[in-house]
Amino acid sequence: MNNESDYKDIWVFTEIKDHVKVHDCALEILGKGREIADKLGQNLVAVMLALDAEQYISVIEEHGADKIIYMSHPELKHYHERIFTKIVHEFVEEYKPSIFLFPSTEVGNALAARIAYRCKTGLVSDVLNLELSDEYGENLLLTDKPAYGGNIHVKIICPNTRPQMCTITMGTFKKTLIQKATVEIIKKEFNHDVQSKIKIIGTPTRKDKPTSTLSDVKFVLGGGNGLVSKDNFNKLFQLARLTSGQVGGTRRPILDGWMPEHLQIGISGETISSDLYISFGISGAIQHVVGIKDSKTIVAINKDPNAPIFRVADYCIIADAKDILDGLLEYFTVD
Ligand SMILES: Cc1cc2nc3c(=O)[nH]c(=O)nc-3n(C[C@H](O)[C@H](O)[C@H](O)COP(=O)(O)OP(=O)(O)OC[C@H]3O[C@@H](n4cnc5c(N)ncnc54)[C@H](O)[C@@H]3O)c2cc1C
């Protein structure tokens, strides 16, 4: 147990995605961090490790940070568990943040777990909401985490150890532009021995993989396990071509080889904010719903009237998804 009163400020790990931009999830978290910092009368601090890190400072400043602690070095171009853990843990030891928030990404989850272990504190992963609560102690961070496929939500606090830490699911909060009048910039020198058991022999980036453009698409057709077969799923691609829409979907069709991985929507895929989203045979697991909830109109087709997707849909169609798909294909096919 550490002395809670020694700890203050709200920290956000501002991850750099593919060494080209600040991760959107980190920018979203800065917005929520700002709100919490204002309520507590404390500083919002962004922590960044990167190659040529100076290029990212302005965007972090625009999203509400009071302070940026950063390190810039070629060895920080790629996430390296040992190096990042050592450096960030040293920052924590030196400055003692009360709350430390991470994006729920591969890097964020891996790093947060290691930092929490070193600090002997708790960590809640894949959080879907945050608030301050006095219920179990003054101004404790109350996190909301889905469990059992989103069927229940649990509230978790970290009462006796610091920092209070969690990783936050992409799309949980909205990016907010808030520029503070003055932002304190602290550059730390990189003086770490990079000898490690892990040697990076190549530097592939996600740019080498097909990238999804789902986040900007106005009309998305979502396919799920309820489409039953690859042939039916192919019809979804056909309908998308006819209607200038784009196919996305759940994790299930990826596992079945019906759809490429980069079209996954949800907690570990893309977040969409389309004008129209039509789901075909999708149950509505929370891991999927977090990725579609910003769509303006959601139409759901499912044969089960109790399917959870109907709780978030604007229009609910209880039917066989294949029948609706066939009908739409017929309607849009020009003879
Ligand atoms: C750590 C983690 C991360 C995850 N990340 C994601 C993610 O990013 N995105 C994601 O989508 N999932 C993700 N998942 C998986 C998620 O939990 C669900 O398993 C998945 O979303 C379910 O996909 P589904 O709705 O297609 O399939 P199912 O759950 O099998 O649901 C199929 C639905 O189709 C309906 N149906 C069946 N036949 C028909 C028919 N003929 N006509 C109409 N309806 C029919 C059924 O009633 C059912 O509701 C993740 C899971 C974990 C544990």
The ligand as an SDF file (V2000), in Angstrom:
LIG
                    3D

 53 58  0  0  0  0  0  0  0  0999 V2000
  -11.6170   -9.5800  -26.0230 C   0  0  0  0  0  0  0  0  0  0  0  0
  -12.7050   -9.7150  -27.0680 C   0  0  0  0  0  0  0  0  0  0  0  0
  -12.7480   -8.7990  -28.0890 C   0  0  0  0  0  0  0  0  0  0  0  0
  -13.7420   -8.8740  -29.0600 C   0  0  0  0  0  0  0  0  0  0  0  0
  -13.7820   -7.9370  -30.0320 N   0  0  0  0  0  0  0  0  0  0  0  0
  -14.8100   -7.9430  -30.8890 C   0  0  0  0  0  0  0  0  0  0  0  0
  -14.9510   -6.9070  -31.8730 C   0  0  0  0  0  0  0  0  0  0  0  0
  -14.1450   -5.9870  -31.9640 O   0  0  0  0  0  0  0  0  0  0  0  0
  -16.0000   -6.9670  -32.6980 N   0  0  0  0  0  0  0  0  0  0  0  0
  -16.9410   -7.9610  -32.6390 C   0  0  0  0  0  0  0  0  0  0  0  0
  -17.8930   -7.9260  -33.4220 O   0  0  0  0  0  0  0  0  0  0  0  0
  -16.8090   -8.9530  -31.7600 N   0  0  0  0  0  0  0  0  0  0  0  0
  -15.7760   -8.9770  -30.8900 C   0  0  0  0  0  0  0  0  0  0  0  0
  -15.6730   -9.9860  -29.9920 N   0  0  0  0  0  0  0  0  0  0  0  0
  -16.5990  -11.1140  -30.0930 C   0  0  0  0  0  0  0  0  0  0  0  0
  -17.9630  -10.8010  -29.4850 C   0  0  0  0  0  0  0  0  0  0  0  0
  -17.9180  -11.0480  -28.0940 O   0  0  0  0  0  0  0  0  0  0  0  0
  -19.0590  -11.6820  -30.0770 C   0  0  0  0  0  0  0  0  0  0  0  0
  -18.6770  -13.0430  -29.9450 O   0  0  0  0  0  0  0  0  0  0  0  0
  -19.3260  -11.4010  -31.5560 C   0  0  0  0  0  0  0  0  0  0  0  0
  -19.5440  -10.0250  -31.7620 O   0  0  0  0  0  0  0  0  0  0  0  0
  -20.5660  -12.1710  -31.9690 C   0  0  0  0  0  0  0  0  0  0  0  0
  -20.7120  -12.0980  -33.3430 O   0  0  0  0  0  0  0  0  0  0  0  0
  -22.1210  -12.3460  -34.0160 P   0  0  0  0  0  0  0  0  0  0  0  0
  -23.1340  -11.4440  -33.4240 O   0  0  0  0  0  0  0  0  0  0  0  0
  -21.8670  -12.2910  -35.4790 O   0  0  0  0  0  0  0  0  0  0  0  0
  -22.4050  -13.8870  -33.6860 O   0  0  0  0  0  0  0  0  0  0  0  0
  -23.3480  -14.5750  -32.6570 P   0  0  0  0  0  0  0  0  0  0  0  0
  -23.1110  -14.1390  -31.2700 O   0  0  0  0  0  0  0  0  0  0  0  0
  -23.2530  -16.0440  -32.9560 O   0  0  0  0  0  0  0  0  0  0  0  0
  -24.8090  -14.0680  -33.0380 O   0  0  0  0  0  0  0  0  0  0  0  0
  -25.4710  -14.3970  -34.2180 C   0  0  0  0  0  0  0  0  0  0  0  0
  -26.8380  -13.7310  -34.1940 C   0  0  0  0  0  0  0  0  0  0  0  0
  -27.4940  -14.0110  -35.4110 O   0  0  0  0  0  0  0  0  0  0  0  0
  -28.8470  -14.3450  -35.1530 C   0  0  0  0  0  0  0  0  0  0  0  0
  -29.2570  -15.2330  -36.2230 N   0  0  0  0  0  0  0  0  0  0  0  0
  -28.9740  -16.5500  -36.4110 C   0  0  0  0  0  0  0  0  0  0  0  0
  -29.4890  -16.9960  -37.5670 N   0  0  0  0  0  0  0  0  0  0  0  0
  -30.1170  -15.9260  -38.1190 C   0  0  0  0  0  0  0  0  0  0  0  0
  -30.8280  -15.7520  -39.3140 C   0  0  0  0  0  0  0  0  0  0  0  0
  -31.0160  -16.7510  -40.1860 N   0  0  0  0  0  0  0  0  0  0  0  0
  -31.3490  -14.5260  -39.5620 N   0  0  0  0  0  0  0  0  0  0  0  0
  -31.2120  -13.4990  -38.6990 C   0  0  0  0  0  0  0  0  0  0  0  0
  -30.5420  -13.6230  -37.5330 N   0  0  0  0  0  0  0  0  0  0  0  0
  -29.9830  -14.8180  -37.2660 C   0  0  0  0  0  0  0  0  0  0  0  0
  -28.8450  -15.0000  -33.7850 C   0  0  0  0  0  0  0  0  0  0  0  0
  -30.1210  -14.8290  -33.1910 O   0  0  0  0  0  0  0  0  0  0  0  0
  -27.7520  -14.2220  -33.0650 C   0  0  0  0  0  0  0  0  0  0  0  0
  -28.2930  -13.1130  -32.3860 O   0  0  0  0  0  0  0  0  0  0  0  0
  -14.7000   -9.9190  -29.0070 C   0  0  0  0  0  0  0  0  0  0  0  0
  -14.6400  -10.8470  -27.9650 C   0  0  0  0  0  0  0  0  0  0  0  0
  -13.6660  -10.7470  -27.0160 C   0  0  0  0  0  0  0  0  0  0  0  0
  -13.6420  -11.7340  -25.9010 C   0  0  0  0  0  0  0  0  0  0  0  0
  1  2  1  0
  2  3  1  0
  2 52  2  0
  3  4  2  0
  4  5  1  0
  4 50  1  0
  5  6  2  0
  6  7  1  0
  6 13  1  0
  7  8  2  0
  7  9  1  0
  9 10  1  0
 10 11  2  0
 10 12  1  0
 12 13  2  0
 13 14  1  0
 14 15  1  0
 14 50  1  0
 15 16  1  0
 16 17  1  0
 16 18  1  0
 18 19  1  0
 18 20  1  0
 20 21  1  0
 20 22  1  0
 22 23  1  0
 23 24  1  0
 24 25  2  0
 24 26  1  0
 24 27  1  0
 27 28  1  0
 28 29  2  0
 28 30  1  0
 28 31  1  0
 31 32  1  0
 32 33  1  0
 33 34  1  0
 33 48  1  0
 34 35  1  0
 35 36  1  0
 35 46  1  0
 36 37  1  0
 36 45  1  0
 37 38  2  0
 38 39  1  0
 39 40  1  0
 39 45  2  0
 40 41  1  0
 40 42  2  0
 42 43  1  0
 43 44  2  0
 44 45  1  0
 46 47  1  0
 46 48  1  0
 48 49  1  0
 50 51  2  0
 51 52  1  0
 52 53  1  0
M  END
$$$$
